[in-house]
């Protein structure tokens, strides 16, 4: 799995939020500025998570569309095989009737 820029940006935003919270413990920034900064960092990281989620969802949908045609082909082959099995079943029942009539 390759590490993308979005993944790195997500972790940098989370790390920045924790650093600002730790900085607040040292009484440097005001509470209002910390709330704004941490809120922005957390919301930005959530946006990156949603982008990743929808990218995976899109890839899954494309994969299912590719497989859908394969399922249609398998279904048509099974229909052909089912017809042949019905034909074999009919011939076996004819043989069975013939044997019963001979006895």
N, C-alpha and C positions, 0 to 999 in steps of 0.2 A: 504494500500500500504506500503510495507516494504522499509525501507531505506537501500540501499546497499552501499558497500564500494565505488563503482564508483561514486555514487551520492555525498557522502561526499568528495571524492577527487576532484570532479568538483568544488564544492563550496569553498574548501580550495584554489584551484588554482586561482579562480576568486578573492577571498579575498586577496590572496598574491599579485596579480597584482595591486589591489587598494591600498594596504599598501605601495608597492614600489612607486606608483605614488604620494601618499601623502608624502612619505619620500623625494621624489624629490623636493617637494615644500619647504622643510626645507633646501635645498642645500647640502645634504649630499653626495649622489652618483653622478657619472658623467652621462651625458645624454646617452652616448653609453652603459654603463652598464645597465641603466634603460631600454633602448630600447630592449636590448638582453633579460633581465629577463622578462619583460612584454610580449614580443613576445613569449618566451618559455611557459609562463604560459597560455596565451590565446590559443596558438596552442594546448597545452596539453588538455585544457578544451574542445576545439572543437573536439578533438579525442574522448573524453569521450561522447560527445553529439552524434557523429556518431555511436559509439558502441551501445548506448542506442536506437537510431533510428533503426539500423539494427536488434537489438534484438526484438524490437516490430514488425518489418516487418516479421521476421522469425516466430514469434508466430502467427501472422495473417495468414501466408501462411499455417502453420500446421493446424490451425483451419478450414480453407477453405477445406483442403484436407479431414478432418474428416467429414465435412458436405456434401461433394460431393457424398459420397456413400448414405447418407440419401436422397438426392435429386433424385438419380437414383431410389431408392425404391419408393418414392412418385410418380415419373413419371410412373413407372410400374403399380402401383395401380390405377392411374388415367386412364391409358390406358385400364385396365380391367373394370373400372367403365364406361368409355366411350363406350365400347363394349356393356355393359348391357343396357346403356341408348339408344343406337341405336336399340337394340332388343325391348325395351319398346316402342320406337317411332314407330317402324314398326307394332307392335301389336295394338297400338292405331289407326294408320292410317287404319289398316284392319278393326277394329271395326267401325271406322267412315264410311268406304266404305260400310260395311254391313248395317249400319243404314240408309244410304242414299238409298241403293237399296231396302230396306223394304218399304220406303215411296213411 
